[in-house]
Each structure stands twice: as C-alpha cells, then as structure tokens.
C-alpha cells in the first residue's frame, strides 16, 4: 500500500510546537462491474454507495441517448424531423428496490446531496456508476423519491431501514474526461 505524507509548519502566535497526525485511507475507483457507484459533491465530498442500485434507467456501458423527433402540422398533413440526441437531453435513474431497499444512512447521504445542489455555473455533482461502466458524468440531481412519490418513510425507518423503493433521478450535463 502506498503511503502519502505531508507536513507543514504554521506560525500561530507565541505557543509551543504541536504535532498533529491524521490517517486517511484513499480507495481506488472500482473497475467496471466491480463497484457499487459513487457520487462526488463539490462541498459535501464523495459518497460510495453502500450497495449498487437494483435497477437503472438509460444506462448500459454509457448513457443511452434517445433521438429527438419533432412534428409540425402543415396544410396537407404534417412534417416530421429527426435529430440525433444529445447527452444533455438524457435523464438517468437509479432505483433501490426490495422489501428493505436500503439503510437509512444511504438514504440520508443521497438526501443531503439532493438538498444541497451546487451552482451549475460553478460546478456539478459527479456520478460514477462503477457497477456498469468506468465512465463518469457531471449531473444535476433532479429528484429523490421514496415509495413512489415524494419521500414517504414509516416506523421501520426509525429502526435504520427504508422500506419503499428509492429512486434518484439525474440529468446528465456532460461526460467526465479521464
């Protein structure tokens, strides 16, 4: 295991020298299909999922970009136009389902990231769905639902578990290079 060290001397008035140490474990990004997923918030930091989602939408090795159709009414019927889709038009979802879909800690980590959106003019949340791809994306967290609509919790959540399906909906802003 590689050891990273850093040291600095800070002068803070007239005081005795104090040495402080902190140990941080840095984990590598998981390989394709080996991870559980990760969100990286610019101010809240990284959150590695407790377990991978049970289902996901619009993702299979890369985001699935739908073509865009447009129809315009004309005097004699209509005119159809087809454009190639753009990654910025793609909305993806992750769902944790089952009797006990996830721990309350997992839900609260997702909730904190959703409730504290970064300014898109400055930065985005990074999404790394390592359970299916090595690619990463800058995303906007659009919605978090528990139980199908809004956030519905019950007495089981006081025991540490979420019983309704958790759905995290995200809009892709761009792919992360590198």
C-alpha positions in Angstrom: 0.0 0.0 0.0 1.3 3.4 -0.9 1.8 5.9 1.9 1.3 9.6 1.3 2.8 12.1 3.7 2.6 15.8 4.0 4.0 18.2 6.5 3.8 22.0 7.1 4.8 24.4 9.8 2.3 27.1 10.7 3.2 30.0 12.9 0.3 30.9 15.2 1.4 33.5 17.7 3.5 32.6 20.7 2.9 28.9 21.5 4.6 25.6 21.9 5.0 23.5 18.8 2.3 20.8 18.5 2.5 17.9 16.1 -0.9 16.6 14.8 -1.3 13.5 12.7 -4.3 12.2 10.7 -4.6 9.0 8.8 -6.8 8.9 5.6 -7.5 5.8 3.6 -7.7 6.5 -0.1 -9.5 3.9 -2.1 -9.1 3.5 -5.9 -12.0 3.7 -8.2 -13.5 0.3 -8.7 -13.2 -1.4 -12.1 -16.2 -1.9 -14.5 -18.8 -4.0 -12.8 -16.9 -4.2 -9.6 -18.1 -1.1 -7.9 -21.3 0.0 -6.2 -21.5 3.5 -7.5 -20.2 6.9 -6.2 -21.4 10.5 -6.0 -18.9 13.3 -5.5 -20.4 16.6 -4.3 -18.2 19.7 -4.6 -18.8 20.7 -1.0 -20.1 17.5 0.7 -17.4 15.3 -0.7 -17.5 11.7 -2.0 -20.1 9.1 -1.1 -19.6 5.5 -2.1 -22.9 3.7 -2.3 -23.5 1.1 0.5 -24.7 -1.2 -2.3 -25.3 -0.9 -6.0 -28.8 0.0 -7.2 -31.1 -2.9 -8.1 -32.3 -1.2 -11.3 -31.1 1.7 -13.5 -32.6 3.5 -16.5 -30.9 4.9 -19.7 -27.5 3.4 -18.9 -25.7 0.4 -20.5 -22.0 0.8 -20.5 -22.6 4.5 -21.4 -25.7 6.7 -21.2 -28.4 5.8 -23.7 -29.1 8.9 -25.8 -32.5 9.0 -27.4 -33.1 10.6 -30.8 -35.3 13.7 -30.9 -38.4 13.7 -33.1 -40.4 16.8 -34.0 -43.7 17.0 -35.9 -45.1 20.2 -37.4 -48.6 20.5 -38.8 -48.8 21.5 -42.4 -51.7 22.4 -44.7 -51.7 18.9 -46.2 -50.8 16.8 -43.1 -47.5 17.1 -41.2 -43.8 17.3 -41.5 -41.5 15.0 -39.4 -37.9 15.9 -38.4 -35.4 13.6 -36.6 -32.2 14.8 -34.9 -29.5 12.8 -33.2 -29.9 13.2 -29.4 -27.5 15.0 -27.2 -26.1 13.7 -23.9 -27.5 16.8 -22.2 -31.0 15.6 -23.0 -30.6 12.4 -21.1 -32.2 11.7 -17.8 -31.0 8.6 -15.9 -32.4 6.9 -12.8 -31.1 4.6 -10.1 -33.5 2.6 -8.1 -33.0 0.6 -4.9 -36.0 -1.8 -4.6 -37.0 -4.7 -2.4 -38.5 -5.2 1.0 -35.8 -3.2 2.7 -34.4 -1.2 -0.1 -31.5 0.5 1.7 -30.2 1.6 5.0 -31.4 5.0 6.4 -27.7 6.2 6.2 -27.6 5.5 2.5 -30.9 7.4 2.0 -29.7 10.3 4.1 -26.4 10.6 2.1 -28.5 10.8 -1.1 -30.9 13.3 0.5 -28.0 15.6 1.6 -26.6 15.7 -1.9 -30.0 16.3 -3.5 -30.9 19.0 -1.0 -27.6 20.9 -1.4 -27.3 21.4 -5.2 -24.1 23.1 -6.3 -24.4 26.2 -8.6 -24.2 24.7 -12.2 -22.4 27.8 -13.3 -19.5 26.8 -10.9 -19.6 23.0 -10.5 -21.7 19.8 -10.7 -22.1 16.6 -8.8 -20.0 13.9 -10.3 -21.7 10.5 -10.8 -19.6 7.3 -11.2 -21.9 4.3 -11.9 -19.0 1.8 -11.5 -21.4 -1.1 -11.3 -21.8 -0.9 -15.0 -19.2 1.4 -16.6 -15.9 3.1 -15.9 -17.2 6.4 -17.2 -18.1 9.3 -15.0 -20.6 12.1 -15.6 -21.4 15.6 -14.3 -25.0 15.6 -13.3 -27.9 17.6 -11.9 -29.8 15.8 -9.2 -33.4 16.3 -10.3 -35.4 14.3 -7.8 -35.2 11.8 -4.9 -38.3 9.7 -4.2 -39.1 7.1 -1.6 -42.2 5.0 -2.0 -43.1 6.2 -5.5 -43.9 9.9 -4.8 -42.1 12.5 -2.7 -40.4 10.9 0.3 -42.5 8.5 2.2 -41.0 7.0 5.3 -42.5 4.8 8.1 -41.8 3.4 11.5 -39.2 1.0 10.0 -37.0 4.0 9.1 -36.6 4.6 12.9 -35.1 1.1 13.0 -32.5 2.1 10.4 -34.1 0.8 7.1 -36.1 2.3 4.2 -38.9 0.1 3.1 -40.1 1.9 0.0 -38.2 1.9 -3.3 -35.7 4.7 -3.5 -35.4 6.5 -6.9 -32.6 9.0 -7.7 -33.2 10.9 -10.9 -30.3 12.8 -12.6 -29.9 14.9 -15.7 -26.6 14.4 -17.5 -24.6 17.6 -18.0 -21.5 16.1 -19.6 -19.1 13.2 -19.6 -16.0 13.5 -17.4 -12.8 13.1 -19.4 -10.0 11.0 -18.0 
